[in-house]
Amino acid sequence: MSSRHNHDPWPDSTSTNLHLSHPTESENVTIWTNTAASWKDSLTVPEYLRESAFLATVPLAKNGGMTTWILIDENLPPDQRSMLCSCETFRKRALVGDGDGKVSDTIVHSIASVFCPPEYRGRGYTSRMMRELAMVLRTWQSEDKRCVGSILYSDIGKDYYAKFGWLPNPANSHIVFQPSQILLGPFVKHIREKDLERLCQRDESMIRKALSNPGEGIGTRVTIVPDLDHMLWHISKENFACERLFGKVPAAKGAIAGDPGNQIWAIWTHRYYERPGAENHNNKLYILRLVIEAYDPAASPSSDQVKYLKTVLQAAQAEAAEWKLDQIELWDPAPVVQKLIAQIGIEYLLVEREHESIASAMWCDEVRSDGIVPKWINNEHYAWC
């Protein structure tokens, strides 16, 4: 062994003394301070520390929904130990539909904020943490519902996390629209925060119905439920930033067009990676969830659907322009959505992500069919966090 390793103060990544633990409040502040340079977006460091504490108290995260993990030397006491790397997981409601149309309520853990301080990089600590986490999450918080897998969104390409079993989704695409100052037509209305619960409930009901009617040749499918908690987590993050940037928060949380039974709606969030007016900025209006109510995969889109989707997307363009955002992103557009967009006359760009926000999943054996992984549907931006 070289003299460098003889005097190395840090443990080997294979050491039996390393294990996963959870940080104290003081250690959380250390983690947030270390990650600020990477993830504070448009906030100052003190604002980011306050945001991090705040986001632990909002829907999806509160009441144990979010867990913070650290890799540490078990021989050292809390607040005196080195946190070799860290991450967060969110417990999320998920639905599984099998090839026979049976729908099961399950959970999926979403891994986020994987971070290793610069001084500990290159030592294999993150690899050790991810391998340990892969085993622990199979039964973590699964007392009332079975866990069928875990997901993450890689910002370092497709290969690193695949080594540990989180395989990239076959498609990681999104559509980009540009902001535009457009007067809204009579067919569209803004969605307010008070409307979200009802719309999320309707959406979940439609998803359950679709999963119960799989059709010939369709295997197992999994979806993260686009419930109110997801929307409120994103909106809470949005509101925190907008209040500090503009002294106000956006009233519109999306847009809806059409009559009940044949409606199209989008729920969105404003994301400021840099302060508006900064030299380099790429701030975005993310469409968290797009719903087409009267969706028939066997039929061609109707003229009403073309009209309604156009007005909803124009509302998103107008919102982005008003709030000084640089573009609109719609993730994982379904085939019917792509057909509709091709007909509405709004300029767009279809992008296949290769390096950032790569949706990756590790599915449990019980939701595999003859070794074939399930299809992850509704892989839209609401599931990212």
C-alpha positions in Angstrom: 0.0 0.0 0.0 1.3 3.4 -0.9 2.3 6.0 1.7 -0.6 8.2 0.5 -3.1 5.5 1.7 -1.1 4.8 4.9 -1.7 8.4 6.0 -5.1 8.9 4.4 -7.5 10.1 7.1 -10.6 9.0 5.2 -11.9 5.4 5.3 -11.8 3.0 2.4 -15.2 2.9 0.5 -15.3 -0.8 1.2 -14.9 -0.5 4.9 -17.4 -2.3 7.1 -17.5 0.8 9.3 -19.4 2.8 6.7 -23.2 2.7 6.7 -26.2 4.8 5.9 -27.6 7.1 8.5 -29.8 10.2 8.8 -28.4 13.7 9.5 -29.2 15.9 12.6 -30.6 19.4 12.1 -27.1 20.8 12.2 -25.8 18.3 9.7 -28.7 19.2 7.4 -27.5 22.8 7.4 -24.0 21.6 6.5 -25.4 19.6 3.6 -27.4 22.6 2.3 -24.4 24.8 2.6 -22.3 22.4 0.6 -24.9 22.0 -2.1 -25.8 25.7 -2.5 -23.3 26.3 -5.3 -24.9 23.5 -7.3 -28.6 23.9 -6.6 -29.5 27.4 -5.2 -30.6 28.6 -8.6 -31.5 32.3 -8.4 -31.4 32.5 -4.6 -28.7 33.8 -2.4 -27.0 31.2 -0.1 -29.0 32.4 3.0 -32.2 32.2 1.0 -31.4 28.7 -0.2 -30.8 27.5 3.3 -34.2 28.9 4.3 -35.8 27.3 1.2 -34.3 23.9 2.0 -35.7 24.0 5.5 -39.1 25.2 4.2 -39.3 22.5 1.5 -39.0 19.8 4.2 -42.3 21.0 5.6 -44.5 21.0 2.5 -46.7 18.3 0.9 -44.8 15.3 -0.5 -41.9 16.0 1.9 -43.6 16.5 5.3 -44.6 13.7 7.7 -41.8 11.5 6.7 -42.4 11.7 2.9 -38.8 12.9 2.4 -35.9 11.1 3.9 -32.3 12.4 3.9 -29.5 9.9 3.8 -25.8 10.2 4.6 -22.9 7.8 4.3 -20.8 8.0 7.5 -18.3 6.2 9.7 -20.5 4.5 12.4 -17.7 4.9 14.9 -18.1 8.7 15.0 -20.9 10.5 16.9 -23.5 12.8 15.2 -22.3 16.3 14.5 -18.7 15.2 14.8 -18.7 12.8 11.8 -17.8 13.5 8.2 -20.7 13.1 5.8 -19.0 11.4 2.9 -22.0 11.9 0.6 -25.7 12.4 0.9 -29.0 12.2 -1.0 -32.8 12.5 -0.4 -35.6 10.1 -1.2 -39.3 10.8 -1.6 -42.0 8.2 -0.9 -44.4 8.4 -3.8 -47.8 6.8 -4.5 -47.6 4.7 -7.6 -50.1 2.6 -9.6 -49.2 -0.7 -11.3 -51.4 -2.1 -14.1 -50.7 -5.6 -15.2 -51.4 -7.3 -18.6 -54.8 -8.5 -17.3 -56.0 -5.1 -16.2 -55.5 -5.5 -12.5 -54.5 -2.2 -10.9 -52.5 -2.1 -7.6 -51.7 0.7 -5.3 -48.0 0.7 -4.5 -45.1 3.0 -3.7 -42.0 4.1 -5.5 -39.0 5.9 -4.0 -37.6 8.8 -5.9 -33.9 9.6 -5.3 -32.8 13.2 -5.5 -30.0 15.5 -4.6 -27.1 13.0 -4.8 -24.1 14.9 -3.6 -20.5 14.2 -2.6 -18.4 17.1 -1.3 -15.4 17.9 -3.5 -12.8 16.8 -0.9 -14.3 13.2 -0.8 -14.7 12.7 -4.6 -12.9 10.0 -6.4 -12.9 7.6 -3.4 -15.9 5.5 -4.3 -18.2 6.9 -1.5 -21.1 7.7 -3.8 -20.9 4.2 -5.4 -21.0 2.7 -1.9 -24.0 4.9 -0.9 -26.0 4.0 -4.0 -25.4 0.2 -3.6 -26.5 0.4 0.0 -29.5 2.5 -0.9 -30.6 0.1 -3.6 -31.0 -2.6 -0.9 -32.5 -0.5 1.8 -35.2 1.1 -0.4 -36.8 -2.3 -1.3 -38.5 -2.3 2.1 -38.2 1.3 3.2 -41.5 2.7 4.4 -43.4 -0.2 2.9 -45.5 -1.1 5.9 -48.8 -0.4 4.3 -48.0 -0.6 0.5 -45.4 -2.7 -1.3 -42.5 -0.9 -2.9 -42.2 -1.8 -6.6 -39.0 0.2 -7.4 -37.0 3.4 -7.2 -36.4 6.1 -9.7 -34.0 9.0 -10.2 -33.2 11.7 -12.7 -29.6 11.7 -13.7 -27.8 14.9 -14.6 -24.5 13.1 -15.4 -25.7 11.0 -18.4 -27.0 7.5 -18.7 -24.1 5.3 -17.7 -23.2 6.1 -14.1 -26.4 5.1 -12.3 -27.0 2.2 -14.7 -24.0 0.5 -13.1 -26.0 0.1 -9.9 -29.3 -0.9 -11.5 -31.1 2.3 -12.3 -31.5 1.9 -16.1 -32.4 4.9 -18.3 -35.9 5.1 -19.6 -36.0 4.2 -23.3 -37.2 7.8 -24.0 -36.3 11.0 -22.3 -37.9 13.6 -24.5 -39.5 16.9 -24.2 -41.1 19.6 -26.4 -39.9 23.2 -26.2 -42.1 26.2 -26.9 -41.2 29.9 -26.9 -42.9 32.6 -24.7 -45.3 34.8 -26.6 -47.5 37.8 -25.5 -50.8 36.4 -26.6 -54.3 37.5 -25.7 -56.2 34.5 -24.4 -59.2 33.3 -26.2 -62.7 32.5 -24.8 -62.1 28.8 -24.6 -59.4 28.9 -21.9 -59.4 29.7 -18.2 -56.6 29.9 -15.7 -56.3 27.2 -13.1 -56.0 28.5 -9.5 -54.5 26.6 -6.6 -58.0 25.9 -5.2 -58.8 24.0 -8.4 -55.9 21.6 -8.2 -57.3 19.0 -5.8 -60.4 18.4 -7.9 -58.4 18.2 -11.2 -55.8 15.8 -9.7 -58.6 13.5 -8.5 -60.2 13.5 -11.9 -56.8 12.7 -13.5 -56.1 9.8 -11.1 -59.5 8.4 -11.8 -58.8 8.5 -15.6 -55.4 6.9 -15.1 -56.9 4.0 -13.1 -59.5 3.4 -15.8 -56.8 3.4 -18.5 -54.7 0.9 -16.6 -57.6 -1.4 -16.0 -58.1 -1.6 -19.8 -54.7 -2.6 -21.1 -55.5 -3.8 -24.5 -54.0 -6.7 -26.5 -50.2 -7.0 -26.3 -49.8 -4.4 -23.5 -47.7 -5.6 -20.5 -47.1 -4.2 -17.1 -47.2 -0.4 -16.7 -46.2 1.8 -13.8 -47.0 5.4 -13.1 -46.2 7.8 -10.4 -49.6 9.3 -9.3 -49.8 12.9 -10.4 -51.5 13.8 -7.1 -52.0 17.1 -5.3 -48.9 16.6 -3.1 -46.7 16.6 -6.2 -48.2 19.8 -7.6 -48.0 21.6 -4.2 -44.3 20.6 -3.7 -43.4 22.3 -7.1 -45.7 25.2 -6.4 -44.2 25.7 -2.9 -40.7 25.9 -4.5 -42.0 28.3 -7.1 -43.7 30.5 -4.6 -40.6 30.7 -2.4 -38.4 31.9 -5.3 -41.0 34.3 -6.9 -41.7 36.0 -3.6 -38.1 36.9 -3.2 -37.5 37.8 -6.9 -40.7 39.7 -7.5 -42.4 40.3 -4.2 -45.4 38.3 -5.4 -46.4 34.8 -6.5 -48.1 33.6 -9.7 -51.8 33.3 -9.4 -52.2 31.0 -12.4 -51.1 27.4 -11.7 -52.1 26.2 -15.2 -54.8 26.5 -17.8 -57.9 24.5 -18.9 -60.1 24.6 -22.0 -63.3 22.8 -23.1 -66.4 21.5 -21.4 -66.3 18.8 -18.6 -65.9 15.4 -20.3 -63.9 16.8 -23.1 -61.4 19.1 -21.4 -57.7 19.6 -21.8 -55.6 21.1 -19.0 -52.0 21.8 -18.1 -50.6 22.4 -14.6 -47.3 24.3 -14.6 -44.6 25.7 -12.5 -42.1 28.6 -12.8 -38.4 27.8 -12.4 -35.8 30.5 -12.1 -32.2 29.1 -12.4 -30.9 32.6 -12.6 -32.3 36.0 -11.7 -34.2 37.5 -14.7 -31.8 39.8 -16.6 -28.7 37.9 -15.6 -26.1 37.5 -18.4 -26.7 33.7 -18.7 -30.1 32.5 -17.8 -32.4 29.7 -19.0 -35.4 30.0 -16.8 -38.3 27.8 -17.6 -42.0 27.3 -17.4 -42.3 23.5 -16.8 -45.7 21.9 -17.7 -45.9 19.5 -14.8 -48.8 17.6 -16.2 -50.9 17.7 -19.4 -54.3 16.0 -19.4 -56.5 15.2 -22.4 -59.8 14.1 -20.9 -61.5 12.4 -23.9 -58.4 10.5 -25.0 -59.1 7.6 -27.4 -55.9 6.0 -28.6 -57.8 4.3 -31.5 -59.3 7.5 -32.8 -57.8 10.5 -34.6 -57.7 13.8 -32.6 -60.9 15.9 -33.0 -61.0 19.5 -34.1 -62.1 20.5 -30.6 -59.0 18.8 -29.1 -56.8 20.7 -31.5 -58.5 23.9 -30.6 -58.4 23.3 -26.8 -54.7 22.2 -26.8 -53.7 25.2 -28.8 -55.4 27.6 -26.4 -53.9 25.9 -23.3 -50.4 26.0 -24.8 -50.9 29.7 -25.8 -51.8 30.4 -22.2 -48.5 28.8 -21.2 -46.7 31.0 -23.7 -48.4 34.1 -22.3 -47.6 33.1 -18.7 -43.9 32.6 -19.6 -43.7 35.9 -21.3 -45.4 37.7 -18.4 -43.1 36.2 -15.8 -39.9 36.7 -17.9 -39.2 33.0 -18.5 -37.1 31.9 -21.5 -38.9 28.8 -22.6 -41.7 26.3 -21.9 -41.0 22.5 -21.6 -43.4 19.7 -21.9 -41.9 16.3 -20.9 -42.8 12.9 -22.2 -45.4 13.9 -24.8 -47.7 11.0 -25.6 -48.2 10.0 -29.2 -51.7 11.7 -29.2 -50.1 14.9 -27.8 -47.5 14.9 -30.6 -50.2 14.4 -33.2 -52.2 17.3 -31.8 -49.2 19.6 -31.5 -48.3 19.0 -35.1 -51.7 20.4 -36.1 -52.0 23.5 -33.9 -49.6 25.8 -35.7 -47.4 26.7 -32.8 -43.7 26.5 -33.4 -42.0 23.8 -31.3 -38.8 21.7 -31.0 -38.7 18.1 -29.9 -35.7 17.3 -27.8 -34.3 13.9 -26.7 -32.3 14.4 -23.5 -28.9 12.6 -23.5 -27.1 14.0 -20.5 -29.5 15.9 -18.1 -32.7 14.9 -16.3 -32.4 11.3 -17.5 -35.3 9.4 -16.0 -33.9 6.1 -14.7 -35.5 3.3 -12.8 -34.8 0.1 -10.8 -37.9 -2.1 -10.8 -38.5 -5.0 -8.4 -38.7 -8.5 -9.8 -42.4 -8.8 -9.0 -43.4 -6.1 -11.6 -41.2 -7.6 -14.3 -42.8 -9.9 -16.8 -40.5 -12.7 -18.0 -37.6 -10.4 -17.2 -39.1 -7.5 -19.1 -39.2 -4.2 -17.2 -42.5 -2.5 -16.9 -43.3 0.5 -19.0 -43.1 3.8 -17.1 -45.9 6.0 -18.3 -46.7 9.6 -17.6 -43.0 10.4 -17.1 -43.8 14.1 -16.9 -42.1 16.8 -14.9 -44.4 16.5 -11.9 -42.6 13.3 -11.0 -39.2 15.1 -10.9 -38.0 16.2 -7.5 
